[in-house]
């Protein structure tokens, strides 16, 4: 690297690191059970960057990556896993909780739930 471009390189490298850290933090908030390596792999799959990409290209890719769908999926899977684990722990409490939830639903939601439960 030439001295004349050192500041520019450093700027984009730091900007990319900040954007990457932000994305990793968002993934961790969506599913705290994910390891750092798992979160990193998810990001790498979403971005598909070349290993020789410039710091500017990397930074811009991390800044514009849309994580909404991935975060939504991770949250859903994490919460579902927690619900299943809690349900297995205390089945009667699960039935009681589901009953309370169903009683609080509107008629349209109850009808949709009944339709989904019927074979």
Backbone as a chain_set.jsonl record, in Angstrom:
{"seq": "XXXXXXXXXXXXXXXXXXXXXXXXXXXXXXXXXXXXXXXXXXXXXXXXXXXXXXXXXXXXXXXXXXXXXXXXXXXXXXXXXXXXXXXXXXXXXXXXXXXXXXXXXXXXXXXXXXXXXXX", "coords": {"N": [[0.844, -1.168, 0.0], [0.498, 2.195, -0.765], [1.834, 5.083, 0.773], [0.4, 7.417, 0.346], [-2.206, 6.542, 0.112], [-2.81, 5.473, 2.534], [-4.345, 6.588, 4.679], [-6.918, 6.621, 3.563], [-7.335, 3.896, 3.127], [-7.234, 2.97, 5.799], [-9.442, 4.37, 6.85], [-11.639, 3.198, 5.437], [-11.318, 0.572, 6.247], [-11.791, 0.708, 9.02], [-14.388, 1.703, 9.009], [-15.685, -0.437, 7.783], [-15.258, -2.414, 9.733], [-16.757, -1.394, 11.868], [-19.356, -1.458, 10.77], [-19.599, -4.192, 10.348], [-19.413, -5.18, 12.969], [-21.737, -4.073, 14.011], [-23.706, -5.438, 12.518], [-23.191, -8.076, 13.361], [-23.849, -7.813, 16.059], [-26.598, -7.289, 15.896], [-27.504, -9.742, 14.918], [-26.827, -11.351, 17.079], [-28.542, -10.343, 19.02], [-30.958, -11.142, 17.959], [-30.846, -13.928, 18.139], [-29.578, -15.126, 20.833], [-28.311, -17.534, 21.354], [-26.639, -18.206, 19.3], [-23.308, -18.772, 18.263], [-20.291, -16.793, 17.937], [-18.922, -17.565, 15.622], [-20.988, -18.797, 14.159], [-22.688, -16.618, 13.691], [-20.962, -15.077, 12.133], [-20.659, -16.733, 9.904], [-23.272, -16.665, 8.868], [-23.438, -13.982, 8.078], [-21.388, -13.959, 6.136], [-22.485, -15.666, 4.22], [-24.668, -14.148, 3.408], [-23.436, -11.956, 2.225], [-21.411, -12.766, 0.388], [-18.704, -12.011, -0.393], [-15.661, -11.421, -2.214], [-12.473, -12.721, -1.287], [-10.403, -11.001, -1.741], [-11.461, -8.479, -1.794], [-11.683, -4.923, -1.737], [-11.218, -2.718, 1.113], [-13.126, -0.668, 1.012], [-15.195, -1.717, -0.605], [-15.963, -3.857, 0.999], [-16.806, -2.522, 3.356], [-18.954, -0.98, 2.374], [-20.654, -3.028, 1.555], [-21.331, -4.298, 3.999], [-22.672, -2.185, 5.163], [-24.987, -1.869, 3.651], [-26.301, -4.282, 3.655], [-29.262, -6.161, 3.97], [-30.744, -7.133, 6.775], [-33.195, -7.711, 7.841], [-35.067, -9.832, 7.152], [-33.531, -12.1, 7.791], [-33.031, -11.656, 10.519], [-35.632, -11.715, 11.504], [-36.312, -14.381, 10.969], [-34.38, -15.715, 12.553], [-35.112, -14.816, 15.137], [-37.688, -15.915, 15.335], [-37.142, -18.698, 15.184], [-35.539, -18.975, 17.465], [-37.293, -18.204, 19.552], [-39.301, -20.115, 19.204], [-37.883, -22.447, 19.811], [-37.371, -21.944, 22.533], [-40.003, -21.936, 23.501], [-40.809, -24.58, 22.987], [-39.016, -25.95, 24.636], [-39.802, -24.998, 27.148], [-42.421, -25.962, 27.157], [-42.021, -28.712, 27.22], [-40.949, -28.925, 29.692], [-42.983, -28.301, 31.586], [-45.901, -29.487, 31.135], [-48.618, -29.101, 31.89], [-48.698, -26.401, 32.654], [-48.18, -25.331, 30.194], [-50.49, -26.016, 28.732], [-52.365, -24.534, 30.204], [-51.414, -21.939, 29.747], [-51.668, -21.739, 26.94], [-54.432, -21.937, 26.761], [-55.229, -19.552, 27.991], [-54.123, -17.748, 26.162], [-55.594, -18.346, 23.845], [-58.176, -17.675, 24.65], [-57.93, -14.954, 24.692], [-57.834, -14.25, 22.051], [-59.257, -12.828, 19.056], [-62.386, -13.47, 17.33], [-61.958, -14.086, 14.629], [-59.246, -14.834, 14.589], [-59.365, -17.042, 16.283], [-60.949, -18.75, 14.738], [-59.267, -19.15, 12.55], [-57.193, -20.484, 13.832], [-58.477, -22.818, 14.711], [-59.068, -23.933, 12.199], [-56.512, -24.483, 11.314], [-55.753, -26.453, 13.088], [-57.358, -28.587, 12.529], [-57.364, -31.681, 10.74]], "CA": [[0.0, 0.0, 0.0], [1.242, 3.442, -0.841], [1.621, 6.0, 1.889], [-0.62, 8.388, -0.05], [-3.527, 5.93, 0.265], [-2.893, 4.824, 3.847], [-5.49, 7.099, 5.449], [-8.139, 6.167, 2.896], [-7.428, 2.469, 3.437], [-7.568, 2.852, 7.214], [-10.807, 4.867, 7.01], [-12.585, 2.198, 4.972], [-11.168, -0.625, 7.076], [-12.489, 0.972, 10.285], [-15.814, 1.812, 8.69], [-16.15, -1.805, 7.565], [-15.274, -3.115, 11.025], [-17.9, -0.878, 12.636], [-20.57, -1.987, 10.147], [-19.613, -5.643, 10.594], [-19.732, -5.351, 14.39], [-23.152, -3.746, 14.168], [-24.476, -6.552, 11.959], [-23.021, -9.23, 14.256], [-24.601, -7.522, 17.281], [-28.018, -7.473, 15.572], [-27.755, -11.181, 14.835], [-26.749, -11.875, 18.448], [-29.769, -9.95, 19.707], [-32.048, -11.946, 17.414], [-30.716, -15.284, 18.683], [-28.406, -15.132, 21.712], [-27.667, -18.845, 21.435], [-25.673, -18.344, 18.215], [-21.916, -18.449, 18.574], [-19.691, -15.785, 17.071], [-18.632, -18.186, 14.328], [-22.247, -19.0, 13.451], [-23.131, -15.301, 13.213], [-20.036, -14.684, 11.074], [-21.009, -17.532, 8.727], [-24.522, -16.13, 8.326], [-23.088, -12.749, 7.357], [-20.604, -14.292, 4.946], [-23.414, -16.217, 3.231], [-25.488, -13.061, 2.895], [-22.652, -10.987, 1.454], [-20.651, -13.425, -0.685], [-17.615, -11.131, -0.825], [-14.388, -12.025, -2.593], [-11.477, -12.559, -0.224], [-9.51, -9.901, -2.08], [-12.231, -7.244, -1.951], [-11.088, -3.749, -1.095], [-11.914, -2.318, 2.336], [-14.284, 0.148, 0.67], [-16.244, -2.619, -1.074], [-16.408, -4.611, 2.172], [-17.548, -1.602, 4.225], [-20.228, -0.644, 1.741], [-21.498, -4.227, 1.561], [-21.86, -4.46, 5.357], [-23.572, -1.079, 5.467], [-26.256, -1.951, 2.918], [-26.911, -5.613, 3.732], [-30.586, -6.147, 4.584], [-30.807, -8.222, 7.751], [-34.545, -7.814, 8.398], [-35.63, -11.172, 6.98], [-32.693, -13.032, 8.547], [-33.274, -11.41, 11.942], [-36.974, -12.205, 11.791], [-36.239, -15.849, 10.975], [-33.611, -16.13, 13.729], [-35.939, -14.576, 16.33], [-38.762, -16.907, 15.348], [-36.581, -20.01, 15.522], [-35.074, -18.937, 18.856], [-38.465, -18.204, 20.436], [-39.949, -21.413, 19.082], [-37.077, -23.379, 20.595], [-37.626, -21.684, 23.948], [-41.363, -22.382, 23.809], [-40.823, -26.046, 23.01], [-38.298, -26.375, 25.841], [-40.666, -24.72, 28.298], [-43.576, -26.855, 27.082], [-41.586, -30.036, 27.654], [-40.633, -28.843, 31.124], [-44.208, -28.312, 32.383], [-46.967, -29.613, 30.148], [-49.872, -28.516, 32.383], [-48.557, -24.944, 32.556], [-48.276, -25.028, 28.773], [-51.91, -26.078, 28.376], [-53.008, -23.38, 30.843], [-50.985, -20.74, 29.038], [-52.301, -21.737, 25.624], [-55.848, -21.655, 26.964], [-55.339, -18.096, 28.225], [-53.835, -17.068, 24.895], [-56.713, -18.567, 22.925], [-59.31, -16.896, 25.138], [-57.679, -13.552, 24.379], [-57.865, -14.025, 20.611], [-60.519, -12.434, 18.435], [-63.111, -14.573, 16.701], [-61.311, -14.428, 13.355], [-58.011, -15.558, 14.903], [-59.762, -18.351, 16.812], [-61.405, -19.539, 13.613], [-58.065, -19.536, 11.786], [-56.468, -21.478, 14.634], [-59.233, -24.079, 14.621], [-58.868, -24.477, 10.855], [-55.133, -25.0, 11.227], [-55.637, -27.635, 13.935], [-58.131, -29.687, 11.93], [-56.611, -32.368, 9.673]], "C": [[0.897, 1.241, 0.0], [0.871, 4.335, 0.331], [0.495, 6.99, 1.579], [-2.041, 7.837, 0.149], [-3.759, 5.321, 1.645], [-4.102, 5.298, 4.644], [-6.812, 6.612, 4.863], [-8.382, 4.683, 3.216], [-7.872, 2.268, 4.886], [-9.015, 3.274, 7.473], [-11.817, 3.798, 6.619], [-12.503, 0.918, 5.788], [-11.911, -0.455, 8.399], [-13.991, 1.036, 10.056], [-16.416, 0.423, 8.462], [-16.245, -2.592, 8.857], [-16.471, -2.694, 11.865], [-19.207, -1.448, 12.081], [-20.706, -3.488, 10.402], [-19.991, -5.932, 12.045], [-21.204, -5.079, 14.657], [-24.03, -4.89, 13.666], [-24.381, -7.786, 12.857], [-23.815, -9.046, 15.542], [-26.099, -7.734, 17.045], [-28.382, -8.95, 15.492], [-27.731, -11.812, 16.225], [-28.001, -11.523, 19.244], [-30.955, -10.785, 19.235], [-32.037, -13.362, 17.976], [-29.445, -15.355, 19.528], [-27.683, -16.472, 21.792], [-26.638, -19.06, 20.316], [-24.268, -17.98, 18.682], [-21.429, -17.359, 17.618], [-19.452, -16.361, 15.674], [-19.906, -18.413, 13.512], [-22.778, -17.681, 12.884], [-22.266, -14.838, 12.05], [-20.363, -15.437, 9.785], [-22.293, -17.036, 8.068], [-24.245, -14.867, 7.515], [-22.331, -13.044, 6.07], [-21.495, -14.856, 3.843], [-24.27, -15.119, 2.603], [-24.716, -12.146, 1.942], [-21.919, -11.587, 0.267], [-19.561, -12.523, -1.259], [-16.396, -11.939, -1.236], [-13.382, -11.774, -1.485], [-10.533, -11.391, -0.497], [-10.224, -8.571, -2.258], [-11.578, -6.107, -1.187], [-11.864, -3.402, 0.17], [-13.157, -1.473, 2.052], [-15.455, -0.727, 0.229], [-16.829, -3.399, 0.106], [-17.271, -3.725, 3.069], [-18.921, -1.296, 3.643], [-21.178, -1.842, 1.718], [-22.118, -4.446, 2.938], [-22.87, -3.378, 5.693], [-24.932, -1.212, 4.785], [-26.939, -3.317, 3.013], [-28.234, -5.517, 4.506], [-30.722, -7.379, 5.481], [-32.218, -8.487, 8.267], [-35.115, -9.219, 8.322], [-34.848, -12.203, 7.801], [-32.942, -12.891, 10.038], [-34.645, -11.941, 12.344], [-36.983, -13.733, 11.897], [-35.504, -16.352, 12.22], [-34.409, -15.941, 15.014], [-37.025, -15.635, 16.458], [-38.251, -18.276, 15.773], [-36.136, -20.059, 16.983], [-36.258, -19.005, 19.822], [-39.205, -19.528, 20.387], [-39.198, -22.467, 19.892], [-37.298, -23.209, 22.09], [-39.011, -22.161, 24.362], [-41.446, -23.899, 23.911], [-40.134, -26.551, 24.277], [-39.147, -26.138, 27.094], [-41.868, -25.653, 28.327], [-43.212, -28.258, 27.56], [-41.311, -30.069, 29.154], [-41.882, -28.957, 31.995], [-45.41, -28.299, 31.435], [-48.283, -28.986, 30.624], [-49.827, -26.997, 32.313], [-48.667, -24.506, 31.101], [-49.732, -25.014, 28.327], [-52.642, -24.874, 28.961], [-52.661, -22.084, 30.109], [-51.616, -20.626, 27.667], [-53.795, -21.416, 25.73], [-56.064, -20.161, 27.169], [-55.089, -17.315, 26.946], [-55.014, -17.172, 23.938], [-57.923, -17.748, 23.353], [-59.157, -15.416, 24.814], [-57.714, -13.231, 22.896], [-59.237, -13.549, 20.161], [-61.143, -13.619, 17.731], [-62.446, -15.03, 15.397], [-60.039, -15.239, 13.592], [-58.332, -16.945, 15.458], [-60.189, -19.285, 15.677], [-60.213, -20.021, 12.774], [-57.281, -20.601, 12.52], [-57.169, -22.823, 14.575], [-59.064, -24.737, 13.255], [-57.495, -25.098, 10.708], [-54.987, -26.298, 12.021], [-56.399, -28.832, 13.375], [-57.327, -30.332, 10.81], [-57.214, -32.192, 8.312]], "O": [[1.916, 1.297, 0.688], [-0.264, 4.331, 0.808], [-0.275, 7.353, 2.468], [-2.979, 8.612, 0.337], [-4.804, 4.717, 1.887], [-4.813, 4.479, 5.227], [-7.72, 6.233, 5.603], [-9.5, 4.281, 3.535], [-8.78, 1.483, 5.159], [-9.731, 2.615, 8.226], [-12.747, 3.517, 7.374], [-13.516, 0.25, 5.998], [-12.589, -1.378, 8.85], [-14.769, 0.48, 10.831], [-17.532, 0.148, 8.903], [-17.193, -3.35, 9.061], [-17.121, -3.526, 12.498], [-20.07, -1.875, 12.848], [-21.806, -3.987, 10.644], [-20.795, -6.823, 12.316], [-21.839, -5.782, 15.444], [-24.998, -5.264, 14.329], [-25.383, -8.465, 13.086], [-24.39, -10.003, 16.061], [-26.789, -8.294, 17.896], [-29.45, -9.357, 15.95], [-28.525, -12.706, 16.516], [-28.466, -12.323, 20.056], [-31.851, -11.098, 20.019], [-33.091, -13.932, 18.258], [-28.362, -15.614, 19.004], [-26.544, -16.528, 22.257], [-25.847, -20.001, 20.382], [-24.072, -17.003, 19.404], [-22.082, -17.052, 16.621], [-19.746, -15.714, 14.669], [-19.895, -18.236, 12.293], [-23.254, -17.627, 11.751], [-22.776, -14.268, 11.086], [-20.347, -14.853, 8.702], [-22.386, -16.994, 6.841], [-24.753, -14.705, 6.406], [-22.607, -12.442, 5.031], [-21.288, -14.563, 2.666], [-24.56, -15.158, 1.407], [-25.275, -11.629, 0.975], [-21.826, -10.941, -0.777], [-19.505, -12.3, -2.468], [-16.128, -13.005, -0.683], [-13.427, -10.739, -0.819], [-9.928, -10.855, 0.432], [-9.653, -7.632, -2.814], [-10.993, -6.31, -0.122], [-13.039, -3.75, 0.29], [-14.14, -1.562, 2.787], [-16.588, -0.497, 0.649], [-18.043, -3.579, 0.197], [-18.351, -4.137, 3.494], [-19.928, -1.351, 4.348], [-22.39, -1.669, 1.851], [-23.308, -4.748, 3.036], [-23.824, -3.627, 6.429], [-25.929, -0.709, 5.303], [-28.045, -3.486, 2.5], [-28.31, -4.877, 5.555], [-30.804, -8.511, 5.003], [-32.413, -9.407, 9.061], [-35.598, -9.746, 9.324], [-35.442, -13.076, 8.433], [-33.052, -13.891, 10.748], [-34.795, -12.546, 13.405], [-37.59, -14.298, 12.807], [-35.949, -17.3, 12.867], [-34.388, -16.808, 15.888], [-37.257, -16.181, 17.536], [-38.853, -18.936, 16.619], [-36.333, -21.068, 17.661], [-36.235, -19.765, 20.79], [-39.684, -20.013, 21.413], [-39.814, -23.283, 20.578], [-37.401, -24.189, 22.829], [-39.18, -22.724, 25.443], [-42.081, -24.434, 24.82], [-40.621, -27.482, 24.918], [-39.198, -26.984, 27.987], [-42.291, -26.088, 29.398], [-44.008, -28.915, 28.23], [-41.428, -31.113, 29.797], [-41.858, -29.628, 33.026], [-45.868, -27.244, 30.997], [-48.995, -28.39, 29.815], [-50.821, -26.368, 31.949], [-49.191, -23.43, 30.812], [-50.158, -24.099, 27.622], [-53.458, -24.259, 28.276], [-53.528, -21.239, 29.884], [-52.051, -19.546, 27.267], [-54.348, -20.709, 24.888], [-56.977, -19.575, 26.587], [-55.772, -16.326, 26.677], [-55.386, -16.19, 23.295], [-58.622, -17.187, 22.509], [-60.151, -14.704, 24.677], [-57.631, -12.063, 22.515], [-60.249, -13.832, 20.802], [-60.502, -14.655, 17.556], [-62.385, -16.225, 15.11], [-59.778, -16.213, 12.886], [-57.645, -17.915, 15.138], [-59.833, -20.463, 15.662], [-60.175, -21.174, 12.346], [-56.756, -21.525, 11.899], [-56.521, -23.855, 14.407], [-58.931, -25.957, 13.163], [-57.338, -26.125, 10.048], [-54.177, -27.153, 11.661], [-56.1, -29.974, 13.724], [-56.684, -29.638, 10.022], [-56.685, -32.714, 7.33]]}, "num_chains": 1, "name": "protein.A"}
